Amino acid sequence: MTEPIKAMGSQELRVFLRGGCARLGSKQEEVNALNVFPVPDGDTGVNMYLTVASGEKKMLTAPDGASLGKLAGDFSMGTLMGARGNSGVILSQMFRGLSLALQNVEQADAAAFAAALQKGVDLSYKSVMKPVEGTILTVFRQFAAACEEAAAGGADIENMLLHGLEVGEKALADTPRLLPVLKEAGVVDAGGQGLLVFLQGAYDALTGHSTESRIAAPSVAVKQSTVPANARDDISTADIKYTYCTQLLITGEHIPVDEIREHLSHTPPGDSLLVVGDENLVKIHFHNNEPAQVLAYCSGFGALHDIIVDDMRVQHHDNMAAAYEAAQGRGEAAEPAPEADENELPETACGVVAVAAGSGMSEIYHELGACVISGGQTMNPSAEDILNAIDQCPAPQVVILPNNSNIVMSAEQAARLSQKPAAVVRTKYVAQGLGAMLGFDPDATAEDNAAAMMEAASGQVDGELTYAVRDTHMNGFEIREGDLLAVGPEGILGCGTDMETVLCDLVEQLAALKEGPELVSLYYGNDMAEEQAEELACAVRERLGDEVEVECYFGGQPLYYFLIAVE
């Protein structure tokens, strides 16, 4: 019989967190399958796993013998920078609360660890503008409360966590009662499921006991996607001034973050400098022509880890080749659309960072003066990705267009971490972001621009045409896998098998939501030929009549046949 685990030390925490990461990584597709809407963007499991994997990577840089507080802090910083999607941001705040409570603790008994979990609950709730019960928040809150209850009753770490898992399972099973949309879709909350999968893996690794059968199983079958992986969009860097993208971590004690930032801001010459962290762990991202000089300077402050020196000219060549192959596959001219190139953008008081997928959409944003970061459905950028884009934007202030409801929180986290004044316009659609650009003034502040751009974006109605990835019942529709799905501001508006009918019905419904509609913009995706898109646009024109103008553009986005904006 094994000895009871009476305290959580640094070694126990390392095993606990790594066990959680491993299990979540193996179950991420099952979590993805719980996406409420049956559209091909069920990436909750991927986002949660990539978030904690970033935490694990940072934790592993800690030297042998690192304290409990050090490991918790490293894991927290990793999840903070690597947070993807709303679920990932909430997770990062859970671990931030845990690390704050443990920062000066060498050994945490059950009561202290339960109190640290409760600190995570407090911060995670504060991270959400309008917390909703029946989500990951509910599951974590009830898990932490049960841990506190067990610890107060004298339970050791193992029995405290086991009691927490038992209550967490019940909280997860109860999520459909709290959120009717879950009940209608026949699933439990994906974020809550992912959290319990992590906690189960953490418990199993720490105790050596398996709870495999305890966690509520997904309510839908997991199927392999038949959609090809997204092609990587080209980043236009043909006129690169600084060749090497240098990235590294410094670990040590009393690292002077501000001093390093100040030094690298002028020696050696470079741009896109990012120096973040604390006195024990610093992350650096820097474009320059003297990477050896950068590494030599940084080595004076501690041990160097995760050193990456990329030749961006080679990267550009590889991206061009990939874009050429993609263009050949579509039968187009081999000229990939440029994304935001800081060397081409004029210096202004305020710039824009926009998240978009597809060469067509990227080109449109670029022509409007925005720096583009590749991302969207199924490929949510992390907070660090967005933070890097803010830093690379040449303007001293920045407005961020997340263009996806699942990227908003990561964008807000990046804005809080940014050294530049940055503001987020909470756009939920790529086409909505284009509408927001109409309100952009490069000579105004980020704060003033955010207000003006949100007002501009609110003047249009957005929709999407995609396909169902599983059978379900929603909004009164019996949906079958493979059906076309018409999606509007309030969710699924229709489904069917004939694209012309579903598209025309969708546009007509969107137009009815806009008083006196004058313009419909259709952006077709990378799975559709131009001729087919134009034929469907003609059908929409016939349905709406002469009073509404209909324009059709190549968006190149994956997974969505059409993105639609009605103005």
N, C-alpha and C positions, 0 to 999 in steps of 0.2 A: 504494500500500500504506500503510495507516494505521500510525501509531506504536504500539508496544506500550504498554499501560497498566501503568506500573510502580508506581503508588501510588494509593491511594484518598484523595482530598481531599474537602472539603466539597461541591464541585460534583459530583464523581463520585458521592458517596454520595446526594445529592439525586436525581440521575438514576436511580441504581440502585434506590432504594426506591420512587420514583414509578412506575418501569417495572414493578416487582413488583406494586404495588397495582393498576395498570391491567389487567394480564393476569389477575390473580386475579378482579377484578371481572367480566371478560368470560367467565370460565370457571366461575363459582361454581355454576351449575346442573349442570354436568358433575360437579363434585365432590359436590354434593348427591346425585346419582344413585348414588353408590357406597355409600350408607348400607347397612350389612350387613342390618339387619332391613327388610323391605319394607313398613314402616309409613309413614304420611304425616308423618314428622318428620325427613326427611333434610336437615338444615340445617347440616351441617358447612361447606359452601362459603360459605353466607351468613354464618355466625358468623366464619369466618376473614377474609372480606373486610371485614366491618364493623369487625373488630378493627384490621386494618392501615389501613383508611380513616380511622379515628380517629387513628392514628399520623400518617398523612400530613397530616391537617388541622392537627394540632399543629405538625408540622414546618414547614408553610407560614407559620406565624406568626413564624418566626425572621427577624430583620432580614437585609438583604443583607450578605454578607460574614461571616455567622456561621461559626464554626469547625466542624470535623468533629465534635468532641465535643459541641458545642451541638446540632447537627442530630440526632446519634444520641440524645442525651438527650431532646430534644423528641419524637422519634418514639417512643422508649421510653415516655415518660410518657403519650402518647396511646394507645398500645396497652394500657398498664396500666389506664387508666381505662375504655377502651372494650372491654376483653376480654369476649367472649361465648362461652359454651360451654367445654367442656374444651379443645377444640383452640385456641380463642382465648386462653385463659389460658396454655397451654403456649407459644404463639407470643409472647405478651407477655414471658414469661420469657426466651425466646431473644433478643429484642431488648434486654431489660434487661441481659443479660450482655454483649451487643455494646457497649452504650452505656457500661457500667462500664469495659470494657477500652479504650475509645477516648476517655474523657472528657478526658484531658490530652494528646491526640495531635492534631497538625495535619495530618500526612500519614502514612497507614498503608501500608507496603509489603505485599507478599504475605504475608510471615511474620507481620507484626503483625496483619493482617486475619484471617488463619487462626487466630491465637491468640485474637482477639476472638470468632470463631465458636465456638471451643472453650469459651470462657467461657459463651457462650449455651447450649451443650450441658449444661454442669455445672448451671446454674441451672434449666434446663427439667426435667432429671431430678429435681432436688430438689423441684420444684413438685408432683410426683406422689407420692402416698402409697405406691403400689405400682407402680412403672414396669413396663410390659409391652412386650416386644419384638414387633416386627411392626407397629408403629404409627409415628406421626409422629416419635416419639423416635428410633427406629432409623434412619429415613431421614436425619434431621438429624445424628445422631451419625456415620453413615458418610460423609455429605457433608462434614462438618467435618474428619473424619480424613483424607479424601482431599485436601482443600485443604491441610492441614498437610504431608502427604506431598509434594505437588507444590511447595509453597513451599520446603520443605527441599531439594528438588532443583534450585532456582533458577528456577522458573517465575515469570512475571509474573502480574499480577492476572487478566488475561483467561484465560490458559491454566490458572491455578490453579482458577478457577471452572469452566472447561469440564471439567477432570478431576473436580472435585467433582460436577458434574451427571451425568457418565457413571457414576460410582460410585453416586450417589443413585438413578439410574434402575434400576440392578441391585438396590439395596436395596428399592426400591418393588416391583419385580417379584417379589421374594422374600418379601414380607409374607404371602402366602397360605400359604407353607410354615411360617412361624413361628406363624401364628394359624389353626388349623383352621377357625374360624368363617368366615374370609375365603375359604378354599378351598372350603368347602361352598356359600357364596353366590356363588362365581365372580367375586369382585371383589378389587381391591387395596385397601389401607387408604386411606380417604377423606382423613384428615388428612395422611398422607404425600403423597398426590396433590396436595392443595392447597398444601403447602409447595413441592413441585417446580414447580408452576405459577407460584408467586410467584418462585422463584429463576430460573426460565427467563425470565420477563418482565423481571426485574432484569438478568440477563445480556444479554439482547437489547438493552435500552435503553442499557446502558453501552457495549457493544461495537459496536452497529450490525449485529450478525450474528444471523440467525434460527436458532433451534433447534426450530422448530415440530414437526418430525417426530420429535424425539428422546424426548420424554416419553411414558411408557407411556399408551396411550389407555384410557379407562374401559371396563370389561367389560360395561356395561349401557347400553342406549339411553336417551337423555334425552328425557322426554316432558313436555309442558306439563301442569301440574296442572289438574284439572277442579274442584277444591275452591275455592269462593269465598274471597276474603280475609277474615280474621277481623275481625269488628266490634269496634271499640274499646269496652272496658268503661267505664262511667261512673264518675267519681270524685266522690264526694259532697263538694262544697265550697260548699254553699249559704250557709253562715254564715261566709264568709271574713273573717277579721280583717285580714289583710294582703293587699292587692289584687294587688301586682305581683311576679311571679317574675322576678328580675333575675339574668342570667347573663353572665359575661364572662371574658376572659383578660387578664392583665397580663404583658407581656414587658419585660425590662429587666435591670439588674444590681443585685445586693445588695438584692433586694426583701425587706422584713421580714415574712415570712409570719405569724409569731406576733403581731406588732404589729397587722397588718391584722385578723387574726381577733379579737383582743381588742377593738379599736375597734368593729368591726361587731357584736360581740356585744351592744352596748348603744346604739350610735349609727349610724343611726336605729333606733328600735324595730322589731323584726321577729322572724322565726323561720326554721327550716329553713336555718340558715346552714352553708355548706360552704366552707371555705378550704383548698385543698390545693395542693402544688407545692413549688418550691424557690426559690432566690434569683434565678433567671432566668425562671421561668415559673410563674404562679399562676392557678389556676382558682377562680372564685367563683360560688356559687349561693346566693341569698338572697331570702326572701319579706319584703317591706316595703312601706311606703306612700310612700317618698321615693327612687325610683330615681335621680333627677337628683343627689341628695345623695350617693348611693353612688358614682355614676360620677365626680363631681367629686373625691371623696376618693381614689378609686383612681387617678385620672389623675396624682396627685402622685408615683406610684411607678414609672411607666413608660408604655409605649404600650398602649392598650386595643384588643382585638381580639374578634371574634365576639360582639359585644354583642347580647343578646336581652332584651327587656323585654316580658313577656307579661301581659296583663290576665287574671287567673285567673277573674274573673267571666264574661268572654266565653268562655273555654275551657269553663267549666262549662255555659254555655248551649249551646255546640256539642255537648258530650258528651251533654247531656240530649236534644237533638234527634236525635242519632244513635241513642241508646237507644230513643227513641220510635219511630223508623222500624223498628228491629230488632224491637221488641215488636209493632208492627202487623203485621209480616211473619209472626210466629208466632201472631197472633190473640190476643195477651195484652193485659192492661191496660197502658197506657203509664206504667209506674212502674218505672224501672230500679233494680236492686238497688244499694244504696250500697256503696262500698268504704270503706277505712279513712279516717276524717276525724279529724285530730288534735284538732279542737276538740270532738269528741264523746267521745273516749276519756278515761277518768279517769286522773289521774296516779298512777303506781305505781312501785315500785322497779325493775321489769323489764317490758319490753314484748316483743311478737312481731312480726316482719316475715315475712309469708308470701307466696310466689309462687303465684299461681293464675290460671287463665283461666276465664271464664264468669261471668255475673252471679249464678247460683245459688251456685256455689262461693264467690265473693267475699262474698256475703251471709252464708253460713254462717260463714266465717272472721271476718267483722266482728262477728257476734253473739257469737262466742267471745272477742272482745277483741283481735283481731289487726289490725295495719296491713297492707293488701294491696297488693302491687305486681303489676300485670298482666303475665303472661308464662306460658310453658310450652312445649309442643311447637311448633316452628317460629318461636317468638318469644322466644328466650332473652334475658332482660334482661342488660345489661352490668354489669360490676363497679361502674361509676359509678351506674347506675340503682339498684342495691341499696344503694350507699353513701348516695345521696340519701334513700332510704326509711328507712335507719337514722337519719339525721340528723333526718328529719321526725317520727319516732316520739317522742312526748313523754317517754318513760321514759328515765332516765339510763343504763340497761343494756338490751341487746337480744339476743334469741334470733332466729336466722334459720332459716326453713324453706324450703329451695330447692325441695323437692317435685318434683325431676326430676334424674336422674343427671347430665345435661349442664349443670346450673346449679350443682352443688355447688362446683366449683372457683372459679367467679366469686363465689359467696357467701363462700367462705373468703378470697378475695383482698380483697373489700370489708371483711370483718371485720378483716383485718390493717391496712387503711388507715383504719379508723374511729377517730375521736377518743374514742368511747364504748367501754366494755367490751362486746364482742360475741362471741357464740358461735354456731356452726353445728350444727344437728341434721341429719345427712346423710340426710334423707328423699328418697326417689326417686319417690314417687307423691303426688298431691294428696290422695288419701284417707288415705294414711299420715300425712300432716301433720295431718289432723284427729284421727287417733288419738293423735298426739304431744301435741296440745293438752290431752288429758285429764290429762297429767302436769304441766301448767304451773301455777306458783305465782307470782302477780304480786309477792309479797313476798320471793321468793328471788333470789339472784344469777343472772346469765346463765349462769355456769359450772355452778351446781347445777341450774338448770332444764334445761340442755342434756342433762345426764346422766339426769335424771328423765324428760324427754320422749322421749329415745331408747329408754329402757326401756319406756315406754308404747306407743310405736310398734311395737316389736318383738313385741308381743303379737298382732298381726293379720297376715293374709296378703292381699296385694293383687293385683289383676289388671285387665286392660283388654280391651275389645272394640272393634276398629277394622277397617280394611280394608287389603288389599294394594295397593301402588302399582305392582308389577311382578311378572312371573313369576320364581319362584326355587324352589330346593330347600333345605329347612332342617328340622332336627330330625326327619328322616324323612318330612316332608310335601312333596308336590308342590303348590306354591302357584301360583295363577293370578291375574293382575291383576284386582282387583275382588272377590276372595274375602274373606269375613269372616275375621278373624284373632283367635284367642283367645290372649292374652298373659298369662303368669304370671311368678313370680319367677325362673324358670330359662329364660325365653324363650318361644317359640311353643309352645303346648300343643295347638293344633288349628286347623283351618280348614274352611270349607264355604260353602254359599250360603244355608242356611236359618238365619235369625237366632235363632229360638227354640231350635233344636237346638244350635247353636254356643254360645249363651249358657248354656243349662242344663248342657251338658257342661263348660264352663269353670268355672262356679260349683261344680259337683260335684267337680271336680279340686282346686279351691282349698280347699274344705271338707275334703277328704281330707288336706290338708297341715296342717290345724289340729286339734289334739286336742280333741275335745268342742266343736265349733263351736256357738255359741248365736245369733249374729246375723250376717246378711248385709245390707250396705248397698249399694244400687244407685244410682248417680248418673248420670242420663241426660243426653245432650248436646243441643246446640242444633239438631241435625238430626232430632230425634225428637219426635213429638207426645206429650203427656201420656197420652192414651188408649192409644197403642201401648206406651209404657213400662209402664203399669200391667198391661196384658195379659201382657207378658213377665214381669213380676214375679210374676204369678199362676202362670205356668208354672213358674217357679223354685220357688215355694212347694210346688207339687204334686210336683216332682221331689225336694225335700229332706225333705218330710214335716213334721209338726207340731212336731218337737223343735227345729227351727231357725226363728227369726223372720226374716222378710225385709221390709225397708223400702225404699221407693223415693223418691228426692228428685230435684228438678231441679238439675242441675249447670250446664248451659248451656255446657259446654266444647266447643270445636271439635274436629273430626277423630275423636274417640273417642265411639262410641255409648254405651258404659257404662264408668264407673270403678267398681271393685268392691272392697269391703273385707269380709273375713271375720274375725269376732272370736269 
